[in-house]
Every structure is written in C-alpha cells, then in structure tokens.
Amino acid sequence: MKTKKIPMRMCVVTREKWPKKDLIRIVNYEGKTFVDISGKQNGKGCYLKKDVSVINEARKKKILNHIFETEVSDEIYDELLKLV
C-alpha cells in the first residue's frame, strides 16, 4: 500500500518546513491582504506557523510588509492570533 504524500511548506519567519496543515496561509490579491483559511485562494501567498510567538515576531519585524511589498494592517495579525 502506498503512503500518502504530505504537502510541505516553509514558514516565512522560522524558515522551517512544516506540513501544510500546521501552517496558516496569508494572501495578497489585487492589493488586498487577507487570511486564507481554505488554502486555495488566488493571489501571492505565504505561510506562518500556527504559533503565537511566530506571529508576534512577524508583526514586530513587519515580514508580511516586506513579502507583499505593501502595508499590512494590524487587523491581519489580530485575526491570525485569534485563529491560533
């Protein structure tokens, strides 16, 4: 019996590879940034580990601003913290 392949993605803060289900996807599409719960929305996406310290570090270093080359509001980080 074949084992099922587990999709791996990299967290933009820790630079570690994790299974896709252990990460949260954030998407920027047509200048609008939002949290992609389904993991299938259109747009440029990046992944953050589901960990409070990782999300706080991303907020402090403004990593999402750098990746999306736009200003990401604090509401996105607040929404991420609620999901964790």
C-alpha positions in Angstrom: 0.0 0.0 0.0 1.3 3.5 -0.9 1.8 6.1 1.7 0.1 9.4 1.0 2.3 12.3 0.3 2.1 15.1 2.8 2.5 18.6 1.3 5.2 20.6 3.0 5.5 24.4 3.1 8.0 26.8 4.6 7.2 29.3 7.3 8.5 32.8 6.3 9.5 33.6 9.9 11.3 30.4 11.1 12.3 29.2 7.5 11.4 25.7 8.6 9.4 23.3 6.5 6.2 22.0 8.1 3.2 20.1 6.9 0.7 22.4 5.2 -2.0 21.7 7.8 0.3 23.1 10.6 0.6 26.5 8.9 -1.7 29.5 8.1 -1.7 31.0 4.6 -1.8 34.7 4.1 -2.7 36.0 0.6 -2.3 39.3 -1.2 -4.6 39.6 -4.2 -5.2 42.8 -6.1 -3.8 44.9 -3.3 -5.9 43.3 -0.6 -4.3 41.2 2.1 -6.3 38.5 3.9 -6.0 35.2 5.8 -6.8 32.3 3.5 -8.4 29.6 5.7 -9.1 27.3 2.8 -5.6 27.5 1.5 -6.8 27.7 -2.2 -7.5 31.4 -2.8 -5.9 33.2 -5.8 -3.0 35.6 -5.2 0.5 35.7 -3.9 0.6 33.7 -0.6 3.0 32.9 2.2 2.8 30.7 5.3 3.2 31.3 9.0 3.4 28.6 11.7 0.4 28.4 14.0 2.3 29.7 16.9 1.8 33.0 18.9 5.5 33.8 19.2 6.0 33.4 15.4 3.0 35.7 14.6 4.3 38.3 17.1 7.8 38.1 15.6 6.3 38.6 12.1 4.4 41.7 13.4 7.5 43.1 15.1 9.8 42.6 12.0 7.0 43.5 9.5 7.8 40.4 7.5 4.5 40.4 5.6 5.0 44.1 4.5 8.4 43.0 3.0 7.0 39.9 1.3 3.9 41.6 -0.2 5.6 44.9 -0.8 2.7 46.8 0.7 1.4 47.9 4.1 -0.2 45.1 6.0 -2.6 46.3 8.7 -2.5 45.1 12.3 -6.0 43.6 11.8 -4.4 40.8 9.9 -2.1 39.9 12.8 -5.0 40.1 15.2 -7.0 37.7 13.1 -4.0 35.3 12.9 -3.8 35.4 16.7 -7.5 34.6 17.0 -7.0 31.5 14.8 -4.1 30.2 16.8 
